[in-house]
């Protein structure tokens, strides 16, 4: 045990998730359609609402996280060593994580059903509906990640510690190829998610990442001006 905070060297937790508590931001759906909320007519707005509730009924949300102590940061290289694995996080993420005393590694999914539903709609020549269902599933997956983030923050606060933003492979210049290393640290606590040889997660609507924990870290708005990923769901948060 660590005498400062009481957090153990390693800790595994399941995240309780109520499907009814997961939110879908309509503005994010419309933004993916290159639209603003004021541009959506009554039909499109109603269709998004209808599909959101249909997709909600299919949710099988799960999430877990593992906490590791003593991450080692190589700031000039933009890397971090954790649990014997070296992660190429990039200098941007490292700049916000570097004061972490612990690192929470998480993975969560909204399950495979919505993905199958989206593909069926597209196969039935309902392309708009299928695409909207896919976007809605992405929003739900991000909601699962947010619930994991909240649970990590709760654990930190119980131990008089703070947390950082969450960072995921594929974002902030962190290569998605690190996904296999990340999942190795979960030690089987993967929420039923598998990683393909090309580093993609299945079910597809899944999210993984890391959150820093410590006395000298903080959660803040994402520094999107430093990032060129225009489709990132964190942009503007």
C-alpha positions as semicolon CSV with decimal commas, in nm:
position;residue;x (nm);y (nm);z (nm)
1;X;0,000;0,000;0,000
2;X;0,108;0,360;-0,061
3;X;0,127;0,554;0,263
4;X;0,025;0,884;0,098
5;X;-0,298;0,784;-0,066
6;X;-0,384;0,432;0,039
7;X;-0,414;0,313;-0,323
8;X;-0,271;-0,034;-0,375
9;X;0,002;-0,111;-0,625
10;X;-0,260;-0,262;-0,855
11;X;-0,637;-0,248;-0,840
12;X;-0,910;-0,385;-1,070
13;X;-1,264;-0,247;-1,076
14;X;-1,582;-0,310;-1,272
15;X;-1,781;0,001;-1,361
16;X;-2,158;-0,008;-1,293
17;X;-2,346;0,137;-1,591
18;X;-2,720;0,198;-1,624
19;X;-2,815;0,216;-1,995
20;X;-3,079;0,477;-1,912
21;X;-2,805;0,707;-1,783
22;X;-2,608;0,711;-2,110
23;X;-2,666;1,028;-2,308
24;X;-2,654;1,102;-2,678
25;X;-2,571;1,458;-2,780
26;X;-2,774;1,532;-3,090
27;X;-2,537;1,813;-3,185
28;X;-2,255;1,556;-3,217
29;X;-2,467;1,340;-3,447
30;X;-2,552;1,639;-3,664
31;X;-2,193;1,761;-3,664
32;X;-2,094;1,428;-3,819
33;X;-2,348;1,509;-4,092
34;X;-2,184;1,853;-4,136
35;X;-2,493;2,017;-3,988
36;X;-2,582;2,241;-3,695
37;X;-2,887;2,178;-3,477
38;X;-3,068;2,471;-3,640
39;X;-3,023;2,301;-3,978
40;X;-3,205;1,979;-3,885
41;X;-3,566;1,957;-3,997
42;X;-3,839;1,793;-3,790
43;X;-3,809;1,461;-3,973
44;X;-3,434;1,423;-3,918
45;X;-3,452;1,538;-3,557
46;X;-3,734;1,295;-3,486
47;X;-3,554;1,011;-3,662
48;X;-3,245;1,063;-3,446
49;X;-3,461;1,059;-3,132
50;X;-3,642;0,742;-3,243
51;X;-3,321;0,560;-3,334
52;X;-3,155;0,668;-3,010
53;X;-3,421;0,496;-2,803
54;X;-3,421;0,188;-3,029
55;X;-3,044;0,163;-2,993
56;X;-3,066;0,222;-2,619
57;X;-3,283;-0,089;-2,587
58;X;-2,998;-0,289;-2,743
59;X;-2,725;-0,164;-2,514
60;X;-2,510;-0,412;-2,324
61;X;-2,271;-0,165;-2,158
62;X;-1,966;-0,293;-1,971
63;X;-1,647;-0,128;-1,852
64;X;-1,351;-0,213;-1,630
65;X;-1,029;-0,044;-1,525
66;X;-0,696;-0,137;-1,370
67;X;-0,489;0,104;-1,163
68;X;-0,110;0,079;-1,172
69;X;0,135;0,269;-0,954
70;X;0,458;0,443;-1,053
71;X;0,430;0,525;-1,424
72;X;0,770;0,630;-1,560
73;X;0,767;0,919;-1,808
74;X;1,029;0,988;-2,072
75;X;0,915;1,341;-2,156
76;X;1,163;1,416;-2,433
77;X;1,072;1,093;-2,612
78;X;0,699;1,129;-2,545
79;X;0,680;0,781;-2,394
80;X;0,563;0,624;-2,070
81;X;0,654;0,289;-1,915
82;X;0,381;0,121;-1,713
83;X;0,362;-0,238;-1,594
84;X;0,665;-0,326;-1,803
85;X;0,513;-0,186;-2,125
86;X;0,643;0,123;-2,306
87;X;0,368;0,341;-2,457
88;X;0,433;0,594;-2,731
89;X;0,180;0,845;-2,596
90;X;0,330;1,148;-2,767
91;X;0,448;1,472;-2,613
92;X;0,102;1,631;-2,596
93;X;-0,055;1,360;-2,377
94;X;0,268;1,325;-2,175
95;X;0,259;1,696;-2,095
96;X;-0,073;1,648;-1,912
97;X;-0,001;1,306;-1,759
98;X;0,359;1,360;-1,647
99;X;0,277;1,435;-1,280
100;X;0,063;1,122;-1,236
101;X;0,153;0,891;-0,947
102;X;-0,084;0,622;-1,074
103;X;-0,235;0,535;-1,410
104;X;-0,582;0,389;-1,462
105;X;-0,612;0,174;-1,775
106;X;-0,973;0,126;-1,887
107;X;-1,180;-0,048;-2,152
108;X;-1,553;-0,032;-2,213
109;X;-1,810;-0,125;-2,473
110;X;-2,176;-0,077;-2,555
111;X;-2,189;-0,432;-2,693
112;X;-2,230;-0,579;-3,043
113;X;-2,607;-0,544;-3,094
114;X;-2,621;-0,187;-3,226
115;X;-2,340;-0,255;-3,472
116;X;-2,537;-0,551;-3,610
117;X;-2,852;-0,339;-3,623
118;X;-2,673;-0,064;-3,817
119;X;-2,536;-0,314;-4,070
120;X;-2,880;-0,469;-4,115
121;X;-3,038;-0,129;-4,184
122;X;-2,774;-0,054;-4,445
123;X;-2,821;-0,399;-4,598
124;X;-3,196;-0,328;-4,617
125;X;-3,127;-0,010;-4,819
126;X;-3,193;0,217;-4,522
127;X;-2,860;0,390;-4,552
128;X;-2,943;0,705;-4,356
129;X;-3,095;0,510;-4,070
130;X;-2,798;0,271;-4,063
131;X;-2,547;0,554;-4,061
132;X;-2,735;0,737;-3,785
133;X;-2,747;0,418;-3,576
134;X;-2,370;0,386;-3,616
135;X;-2,318;0,747;-3,502
136;X;-2,551;0,693;-3,207
137;X;-2,357;0,382;-3,107
138;X;-2,036;0,588;-3,108
139;X;-2,201;0,837;-2,874
140;X;-2,309;0,556;-2,642
141;X;-1,956;0,412;-2,645
142;X;-1,820;0,753;-2,548
143;X;-2,079;0,761;-2,269
144;X;-1,944;0,429;-2,140
145;X;-1,594;0,580;-2,137
146;X;-1,729;0,880;-1,946
147;X;-1,880;0,650;-1,682
148;X;-1,543;0,477;-1,644
149;X;-1,379;0,817;-1,610
150;X;-1,628;0,914;-1,340
151;X;-1,564;0,593;-1,148
152;X;-1,188;0,651;-1,166
153;X;-1,241;1,005;-1,036
154;X;-1,455;0,873;-0,752
155;X;-1,176;0,635;-0,650
156;X;-0,921;0,917;-0,669
157;X;-1,131;1,153;-0,457
158;X;-1,179;0,883;-0,193
159;X;-0,800;0,885;-0,161
160;X;-0,757;1,265;-0,172
161;X;-0,618;1,255;-0,524
162;X;-0,710;1,420;-0,854
163;X;-0,735;1,288;-1,210
164;X;-0,643;1,397;-1,563
165;X;-0,840;1,390;-1,885
166;X;-0,863;1,051;-2,051
167;X;-0,647;0,963;-2,350
168;X;-0,701;0,680;-2,598
169;X;-0,491;0,507;-2,865
170;X;-0,557;0,672;-3,198
171;X;-0,597;1,021;-3,051
172;X;-0,352;1,300;-2,962
173;X;-0,089;1,130;-3,182
174;X;-0,094;0,812;-2,969
175;X;-0,067;0,528;-3,226
176;X;-0,349;0,275;-3,224
177;X;-0,084;0,000;-3,244
178;X;-0,034;0,044;-2,867
179;X;-0,377;-0,111;-2,816
180;X;-0,230;-0,459;-2,762
181;X;0,001;-0,330;-2,489
182;X;-0,288;-0,151;-2,321
183;X;-0,506;-0,462;-2,318
184;X;-0,220;-0,671;-2,180
185;X;-0,227;-0,448;-1,871
186;X;-0,596;-0,521;-1,817
187;X;-0,498;-0,878;-1,732
188;X;-0,819;-1,030;-1,867
189;X;-1,048;-0,756;-1,729
190;X;-1,144;-0,654;-2,082
191;X;-1,525;-0,622;-2,060
192;X;-1,549;-0,890;-2,329
193;X;-1,353;-0,680;-2,580
194;X;-1,100;-0,844;-2,812
195;X;-0,826;-0,674;-3,013
196;X;-0,760;-0,781;-3,372
197;X;-0,408;-0,821;-3,518
198;X;-0,454;-0,478;-3,677
199;X;-0,526;-0,330;-3,329
200;X;-0,899;-0,272;-3,381
201;X;-1,138;-0,355;-3,098
202;X;-1,435;-0,588;-3,127
203;X;-1,713;-0,510;-3,062
204;X;-1,630;-0,207;-3,274
205;X;-1,823;0,032;-3,051
206;X;-1,572;0,008;-2,770
207;X;-1,337;0,256;-2,608
208;X;-1,009;0,213;-2,422
209;X;-0,755;0,448;-2,273
210;X;-0,576;0,583;-1,970
211;X;-0,640;0,837;-1,696
212;X;-0,367;0,978;-1,474
213;X;-0,415;0,994;-1,096
214;X;-0,211;1,198;-0,850
215;X;-0,183;1,494;-0,617
216;X;-0,046;1,731;-0,880
217;X;-0,266;1,656;-1,181
218;X;-0,594;1,804;-1,293
219;X;-0,879;1,748;-1,534
220;X;-0,924;2,030;-1,785
221;X;-1,064;2,111;-2,126
222;X;-0,904;1,925;-2,415
223;X;-0,635;2,130;-2,591
224;X;-0,784;2,083;-2,936
225;X;-0,585;2,366;-3,094
226;X;-0,281;2,138;-3,073
227;X;-0,454;1,845;-3,246
228;X;-0,554;1,803;-3,611
229;X;-0,822;1,533;-3,561
230;X;-1,139;1,716;-3,668
231;X;-1,362;1,412;-3,599
232;X;-1,257;1,361;-3,236
233;X;-1,558;1,350;-3,002
234;X;-1,352;1,533;-2,739
235;X;-1,308;1,837;-2,964
236;X;-1,448;2,144;-2,792
237;X;-1,508;1,975;-2,454
